[in-house]
Amino acid sequence: MGYGTYSLQAHLAITSARARKNQTEIFTQRSCHELMDPNGVTLRESRDSEAHPTSLGVIFALDVSGSMGEIPHKLATETLPAFMKTMLEAGVADPQVLFMAIGNADGDIAPLQVGQFESTERLMDQWLTRMYLEGGGGGGNESYELAMYFAARHTEMDCIVKRHRRGYLFITGDEPPNPVVSAKHVKRLIGDTLRKDIQIADIIEETQRTFEPFYLIPDLGRAQTVEPAWRDVLGDRVIAMESPDDTSHVAAGLVALLEGGAGSLGEVVERFRNAGLAADRAAAIARALTPFAASIGRDGAPPPALRGTSLPSGDGSSGMER
């Protein structure tokens, strides 16, 4: 999938036309759409074409539990065009976006829903708004690991096959990770037969072979309870935002930093400001991105000065005390 051309103006028209609609008016599915059922799906494909010779696969895997439904709504009414605009400005000429919806495999009717990789604003919006926002919550952790499993084993992207360039996987959520990918859940929901459960560290390692994965927490209050557990398994790829409204800009900023479209976090924020983003929101996005930007040396901080510093030599005393 991924054919057709993208129009920012057309995308802005789609989102602005429904800006005043509430969540239930936009997301009208009352069960999993048959085309988003992952059971029996062999592959979701992101492919090059004459119009898109350098495709880059991007997955938004959105927690659609009751506490997280504001992010899909914000994407559909305002912020997805901003994500696409920043991607294009960062030099990503041919992004292809796939939407997943995540719920609780032990209690929800549709705990994993999977769209297709798309290049056009119309088809991206179609898959986004086909998601069934089941709500619920409060009955255990959401099954984020199933999104990783599907991304790792049921997608194929020309950015990897032809250019050895990883795609992007953005997972939004506010629950800690489950310890394993359950073989029982995979069989029931996806149709694969596993000999045993897969440890969370192992599925993350497998996902990282083809994707740059990130876990986005919607606000600092929820980060207090779930960030440490996610950092144990994903490290600096856990992003604690200050508002769920910042999801698109944070994701776009991460792509800009990794793809080289911005030399520093300051350049990313300047672009957002020049595009009309309010100063307070730009500052919040900068704070959310700073730890990751620092981890790859793009936070704008000068490197430490080492001139004039002599390191101890030999096996004598260093002069330091414990």
VMD Tcl script that draws the C-alpha trace (Angstrom):
set ca {
  {0.00 0.00 0.00}
  {1.02 3.65 0.04}
  {0.04 4.89 -3.41}
  {-1.32 8.34 -4.29}
  {-0.06 11.81 -3.42}
  {-0.33 13.85 -0.24}
  {-1.86 17.34 -0.08}
  {-1.35 19.35 3.08}
  {-4.08 21.81 2.12}
  {-6.58 19.02 1.54}
  {-5.63 17.47 4.87}
  {-6.11 20.77 6.69}
  {-9.52 21.07 5.06}
  {-10.51 17.61 6.33}
  {-9.49 18.29 9.93}
  {-10.84 21.84 10.11}
  {-14.23 20.75 8.72}
  {-14.77 18.54 11.76}
  {-12.94 20.63 14.34}
  {-16.11 21.18 16.39}
  {-17.29 17.56 16.31}
  {-17.02 15.41 19.37}
  {-15.37 12.02 19.55}
  {-18.50 9.92 18.97}
  {-19.43 11.94 15.90}
  {-16.06 11.25 14.26}
  {-15.32 7.71 15.44}
  {-18.59 5.96 14.60}
  {-17.43 2.33 14.70}
  {-19.12 0.31 17.43}
  {-16.98 -2.77 16.85}
  {-13.75 -3.57 15.04}
  {-13.99 -2.69 11.36}
  {-13.61 -5.89 9.37}
  {-10.69 -4.41 7.39}
  {-8.81 -3.61 10.61}
  {-9.05 -7.10 12.09}
  {-5.46 -8.42 12.28}
  {-6.47 -12.09 12.45}
  {-5.02 -13.91 9.45}
  {-3.17 -10.88 8.06}
  {0.11 -11.94 6.48}
  {1.70 -8.54 5.92}
  {0.99 -4.83 5.94}
  {3.30 -3.39 3.29}
  {4.97 -0.01 2.78}
  {6.24 0.05 -0.80}
  {8.07 2.41 -3.12}
  {6.31 3.60 -6.25}
  {7.00 5.99 -9.09}
  {5.36 8.76 -7.07}
  {7.06 7.69 -3.81}
  {10.52 6.30 -4.61}
  {11.86 6.63 -1.04}
  {8.98 5.47 1.15}
  {9.38 5.50 4.94}
  {6.95 3.49 7.06}
  {5.50 5.18 10.15}
  {3.14 3.47 12.61}
  {0.98 5.26 15.17}
  {-0.16 2.59 17.65}
  {-2.73 4.41 19.77}
  {-4.05 3.30 23.14}
  {-7.83 3.74 22.73}
  {-8.84 2.97 26.31}
  {-11.11 5.43 28.08}
  {-8.26 7.49 29.50}
  {-6.47 7.83 26.15}
  {-9.19 8.55 23.58}
  {-8.31 12.24 23.37}
  {-5.21 11.54 21.25}
  {-7.04 9.96 18.27}
  {-9.61 12.76 18.45}
  {-6.92 15.44 18.40}
  {-5.18 13.78 15.44}
  {-8.45 13.67 13.51}
  {-9.47 17.27 14.24}
  {-6.22 19.19 14.30}
  {-2.72 17.79 14.61}
  {-2.08 15.05 12.03}
  {-1.45 17.59 9.24}
  {1.17 19.25 11.48}
  {2.93 15.90 11.82}
  {2.99 15.42 8.05}
  {4.17 18.98 7.43}
  {7.10 18.56 9.83}
  {8.01 15.21 8.28}
  {8.14 16.74 4.80}
  {10.15 19.73 6.02}
  {12.60 17.33 7.71}
  {13.41 15.82 4.33}
  {11.17 12.75 4.61}
  {9.75 13.00 1.11}
  {7.56 9.90 1.12}
  {6.13 9.07 4.57}
  {3.55 6.29 4.65}
  {1.43 6.16 7.81}
  {-0.35 3.17 9.34}
  {-2.69 3.41 12.33}
  {-3.17 0.74 14.99}
  {-5.56 0.79 17.93}
  {-4.56 -0.92 21.18}
  {-6.75 -2.24 23.99}
  {-6.61 -4.89 26.68}
  {-6.33 -8.43 25.31}
  {-7.85 -9.89 28.47}
  {-10.98 -7.77 28.56}
  {-11.66 -5.80 25.38}
  {-13.57 -6.89 22.29}
  {-11.02 -5.45 19.85}
  {-7.66 -5.18 21.63}
  {-5.69 -4.85 18.37}
  {-6.86 -3.09 15.21}
  {-4.55 -2.54 12.23}
  {-4.93 -0.28 9.20}
  {-2.75 -0.01 6.09}
  {0.28 2.10 5.23}
  {-1.00 5.09 3.28}
  {0.47 8.15 1.54}
  {-2.63 10.27 0.87}
  {-4.43 12.44 3.38}
  {-7.79 10.88 2.50}
  {-6.72 7.30 3.15}
  {-4.75 8.14 6.30}
  {-7.86 9.85 7.65}
  {-10.05 6.93 6.59}
  {-8.04 4.39 8.61}
  {-7.70 6.72 11.58}
  {-11.45 7.31 11.82}
  {-12.28 3.64 11.21}
  {-10.79 2.81 14.60}
  {-13.18 1.53 17.22}
  {-12.54 3.55 20.39}
  {-13.65 0.88 22.77}
  {-13.06 2.86 25.94}
  {-13.03 0.74 29.04}
  {-9.78 0.74 30.97}
  {-9.12 -0.12 34.58}
  {-8.98 -3.89 34.01}
  {-5.25 -4.44 33.71}
  {-2.59 -3.15 31.38}
  {-3.22 -2.48 27.71}
  {-1.56 -4.90 25.29}
  {1.12 -2.68 23.79}
  {3.30 -5.71 23.20}
  {0.85 -7.01 20.58}
  {1.44 -3.86 18.51}
  {5.19 -4.48 18.70}
  {4.71 -8.11 17.74}
  {2.59 -7.23 14.71}
  {5.01 -4.50 13.62}
  {7.99 -6.84 13.95}
  {6.51 -9.89 12.25}
  {3.65 -8.73 10.04}
  {4.99 -5.66 8.24}
  {7.37 -5.35 5.32}
  {8.79 -2.00 4.25}
  {10.92 -1.02 1.29}
  {12.79 1.43 3.50}
  {14.27 -1.66 5.20}
  {14.31 -4.09 2.27}
  {15.92 -1.69 -0.22}
  {17.70 0.93 1.90}
  {18.28 -0.70 5.32}
  {16.57 2.31 6.86}
  {14.31 1.67 9.82}
  {10.73 2.91 10.02}
  {9.10 4.52 13.06}
  {6.75 3.07 15.67}
  {5.05 5.53 18.02}
  {3.04 3.88 20.81}
  {0.87 6.09 23.01}
  {-0.18 4.85 26.42}
  {-0.48 5.31 30.16}
  {0.01 1.80 31.53}
  {3.22 -0.13 32.29}
  {4.43 -2.82 29.89}
  {3.25 -6.39 30.19}
  {6.12 -8.82 30.89}
  {5.48 -11.06 27.87}
  {3.76 -11.38 24.52}
  {1.22 -14.06 25.34}
  {1.18 -16.99 22.91}
  {-2.50 -17.40 23.76}
  {-3.29 -13.81 22.80}
  {-1.29 -14.02 19.57}
  {-3.11 -17.17 18.50}
  {-6.55 -15.75 19.24}
  {-6.07 -12.26 17.86}
  {-3.50 -12.61 15.05}
  {-3.63 -16.30 14.21}
  {0.04 -17.17 14.70}
  {1.07 -20.25 16.67}
  {3.93 -19.66 19.10}
  {5.69 -22.40 21.03}
  {5.89 -20.18 24.10}
  {5.41 -16.61 25.32}
  {7.94 -13.98 24.20}
  {9.65 -11.87 26.84}
  {9.04 -8.12 26.49}
  {12.77 -7.40 26.13}
  {12.98 -9.90 23.28}
  {10.05 -8.46 21.30}
  {11.47 -4.95 21.74}
  {14.84 -6.14 20.44}
  {13.11 -7.76 17.47}
  {11.05 -4.65 16.77}
  {14.18 -2.50 16.79}
  {15.59 -4.43 13.84}
  {13.08 -2.71 11.55}
  {11.67 0.22 13.54}
  {12.73 3.13 15.74}
  {10.24 2.51 18.58}
  {9.05 5.17 21.03}
  {6.57 5.10 23.89}
  {4.77 8.43 24.36}
  {3.16 9.12 27.76}
  {0.42 11.79 27.56}
  {1.25 13.88 30.64}
  {3.63 14.17 33.58}
  {1.07 12.97 36.11}
  {0.70 9.61 34.41}
  {4.44 9.50 33.70}
  {5.11 9.33 37.44}
  {3.52 5.89 37.62}
  {4.55 4.28 34.31}
  {7.74 5.98 33.09}
  {10.20 4.01 35.28}
  {8.91 0.62 34.10}
  {9.06 1.66 30.44}
  {12.54 3.16 30.82}
  {13.71 -0.20 32.15}
  {12.88 -1.75 28.77}
  {13.08 1.16 26.27}
  {15.55 3.57 27.87}
  {15.62 7.08 26.39}
  {12.93 6.15 23.86}
  {10.30 6.83 26.51}
  {8.96 10.35 26.05}
  {7.03 12.00 28.89}
  {4.87 14.71 27.31}
  {3.14 17.51 29.20}
  {-0.13 17.24 27.25}
  {-1.68 14.64 24.93}
  {-2.22 17.52 22.49}
  {1.54 17.48 21.82}
  {1.62 13.95 20.39}
  {1.96 14.85 16.70}
  {4.60 17.52 17.26}
  {6.63 15.31 19.59}
  {6.55 12.41 17.10}
  {7.49 14.73 14.24}
  {10.32 16.20 16.31}
  {11.74 12.74 16.96}
  {11.74 11.97 13.24}
  {13.37 15.33 12.43}
  {16.14 14.68 14.97}
  {16.88 11.14 13.77}
  {16.53 11.76 10.05}
  {18.92 14.69 10.14}
  {16.29 17.18 9.06}
  {17.22 19.27 12.09}
  {20.71 19.60 13.51}
  {19.49 20.32 17.00}
  {16.40 20.44 19.17}
  {16.50 24.21 18.93}
  {16.01 24.00 15.16}
  {13.00 21.72 15.64}
  {11.36 24.10 18.09}
  {12.11 27.10 15.87}
  {10.29 25.40 13.00}
  {7.26 24.80 15.19}
  {7.24 28.44 16.29}
  {7.60 29.66 12.69}
  {4.62 27.47 11.78}
  {2.50 29.31 14.34}
  {2.74 27.04 17.39}
  {2.24 28.95 20.64}
  {5.37 29.66 22.67}
  {4.19 27.74 25.74}
  {3.39 24.62 23.70}
  {6.70 24.81 21.86}
  {8.49 25.04 25.22}
  {6.58 22.01 26.54}
  {7.50 19.99 23.45}
  {11.14 21.01 23.87}
  {11.12 19.81 27.48}
  {9.61 16.47 26.44}
  {12.21 15.94 23.71}
  {15.28 17.12 25.63}
  {16.28 13.79 27.25}
  {16.21 11.92 23.94}
  {17.88 14.77 22.05}
  {20.65 14.79 24.66}
  {21.11 11.03 24.27}
  {21.96 11.48 20.57}
  {23.93 14.72 21.05}
  {21.33 17.03 19.49}
  {20.05 18.94 22.49}
  {22.24 21.91 21.59}
  {24.42 21.62 24.68}
  {28.16 22.13 24.04}
  {30.36 19.07 24.49}
  {32.38 18.95 27.72}
  {35.76 20.72 27.59}
  {38.53 18.19 28.15}
  {41.56 20.31 27.25}
  {44.03 20.73 30.04}
  {42.72 17.68 31.86}
  {45.26 14.97 32.53}
  {44.15 11.44 33.21}
  {45.98 9.34 35.82}
  {48.57 6.92 34.47}
  {50.30 3.90 35.88}
  {49.07 1.91 38.85}
  {49.74 4.48 41.52}
  {47.15 6.29 43.60}
  {44.76 8.50 41.70}
  {44.54 10.86 44.64}
  {40.80 10.26 44.91}
  {39.03 8.82 47.94}
  {35.88 6.73 47.98}
}
mol new
graphics top color blue
foreach p $ca { graphics top sphere $p radius 0.5 }
foreach p [lrange $ca 0 end-1] q [lrange $ca 1 end] { graphics top cylinder $p $q radius 0.2 }
display resetview
